[in-house]
Amino acid sequence: MLSQRRCRRSVARREGVFARREGGSVGTPPLRLVRLIASSLSHFGMWSTLGISDDQNAPSPYLLLEDLVFVVPYCRERCFALHFALVVYVRFKLGMEPHSPIPSSRFVDASSMSALSSLYLRFVAVVACILFRLAKSSSSSGVYGARCGLRAALYRLLRLSSVTRNLRQIHARLYVLGVHQDSFLVTHLISLCHRAGDIHHALSAYAQTQSPTAYPLNALLEALVDADDALKRRGVAVYRAQLRDCQRGDANRRPNCFTFSPLLRSCFPSASSLVPQVHGHIIKFGVETDVYVGTTLLDSYGKCVNCELARQLFDDMPVRNVASWNSMLSSLARSGDILEARKLFDQMQSRNEVSWTSMITGYAQNGYFGETLVLFQEMVSAGIKLHEMAAVGVLSACAHLGALGLGKKLHQYFDRESRGLDLFIGSALIDMYSKCGVVDQAAEVFTRMPKKNVVVFSSMIMGLAMNGRCIEALQVFNDMKKVGIRPNDITLVGVLCACCHGGLVDEGRQYFGSMVQKYSIAPKLQHYACIVDLLGRAGLIKEAYQFIRDMPINPDIVVWGALLGACRIHGEFELGKHAALRILELDPQHSGSLVFLSSACARNRDWTGVKKITKRMGSSGTKKIPGKSWIEVNSVVHQFFAGDKSHPHSDKIYMKLDELGRLLELEGYSPNVDSVVCDVEDEDKEQALYVHSEKIAIAFGLISTPEGTDIRVVKNLRVCNDCHSSIKLISKIVGRDIILRDNNRFHHFSGGTCSCKDYW
């Protein structure tokens, strides 16, 4: 009861104060005060300072604000007066009665809220100037309170500003009010400049601050981390300058635990060698036990691919949170140590979205595509929301395994969630559809994307090229130039691949010659390999070899491999031997070259030479890459090797193969036993061709899918001549389209023909 009476008396006193100072009873319209102070406006000179027009014909609410604050310059109720002024001001602007309640923000439309925010910004500007005048005119006992009020008002003014122009005006106002050295205000000014993207002004504000403390430094380092590389490098220089003043004995400038995280991030990518030095400073200033600093340091060592030091740091951390575990997990995955990364993932007591994303991305980037899809299914079962980066990893796995069904489900998921097709997801979908042979859907995604960059165009060009739609690929390249997007080296690889698959020799030469002249792109080994492949496929073997000899850079395995492949196609075994030997000089365990040499000996019936090469492969530990094929049925990816009988439906698969063999004989098919390089009878060679992995996958697809369904198979090696000929006939016999992707391109078999037109 006592507290209630005191509360009522306090309210009564406040109401009485305002009633007496307004010259009337409580509830008197506040605009009545305007007439009392109209004559003193010129004395205060407030309008020119604020940039507000002096219109005495119409009462202004700013006059009321001025009166409410200036009438009570020394009273304890100043804060209450300012709050009351704000309420009256907002009511006035909303056209409400002085004592009616202000509506909640959720009942006000967006345009009204935007206008109200602008009005509130102007109100705080008025209050800031008024408080500054109070600080200058008050007695010594009232200066501190006015100064604190000024600081709070300017802070609120900063928080309400998000446009660079406004921030610069407020910075100028800090100079006018004499508070431009206030560490608190400068820190928030730098942070807001960072948020607005004006990093240069943030640097200017910091440079004009005398003896800045650690807080403006931390804010500036955070801003520089998100800048371009040129500005990011200045973070280290700013830290060194601060460190020199700290060493002179200024303790306020001493770095703290919030300094080193942005400093470490500013070391990448150009100054990664400084990470150990920053580590030394972390120990020197005694913040190595901070989990936030330790996690950033752990991540930095991971980016430097120094997993041993990162693991030692991780094991020595006194406190580890989920971010620390995720950082170590990402470091292991980034370095390619997937088995250790999975072991760490299984040890985690608590996993979040980042944990699953790091593991899925690590699997996809290191070629563990089957494991990627399995882990994705586990993540879905655990109820974890799909992150964008995880989605890109899963789509990459779908692309490599030909898992079109799962890729389509992910696409439908993005449509349901209304996420839209951003640059990352859009590029991944284009790549997935293209590598699954559904290039029309890839083109549809490309058309629907509201924003496109060079990566999106390059993905579309490469997708069309690998599917044999070379003219369309070149048209997309021309469209890209028309919209003003400059191609990069990856784009030109796609263009040259399109020329290669389409046999467009003259066009390929023209595009290769324009790389330096038009686009200032120095050709890399990939571009030289494309030209060698282009000339070799066209039968210009000697010209391709001369092109290699004239290269300004030393050819690598890929360049010689392109020539070796052309020699295999056109039967140029002598030049092929030379290319194979050059490859073996670069990689003594290159299985493809040894297999070619073995094949060349077999064609000449040199079985002794074949045995020598086989013995060499055995002694050096070189193994021929086994051919394997994948096919997706009902969102499950099945894998087959040559002669594989491990599948649960092997009996039915081989029955289907026998049936296809009989039907092929009726069509006049005879096996091409020349592609088998073993010293065995022709009958055994025919049997070896009969059980190639792609044929087993096709047979499984025929018995597992409805009539009329397309069969999609992915193979890790180049399809052999015999399989290419037989699959053309199979597509005619069963009346189905068969899409086969080997390690070079797509083959769309339909009605006894192939989209490559036997040019592969």
Order of alpha helices (4+ residues) and beta strands (2+ residues): alpha-alpha-alpha-alpha-alpha-alpha-alpha-alpha-alpha-alpha-alpha-alpha-alpha-alpha-alpha-alpha-alpha-alpha-alpha-alpha-alpha-alpha-alpha-alpha-alpha-alpha-alpha-alpha-alpha-alpha-alpha-alpha-alpha-alpha-alpha-alpha-beta-beta-alpha-alpha-alpha-beta-alpha-beta-beta-beta
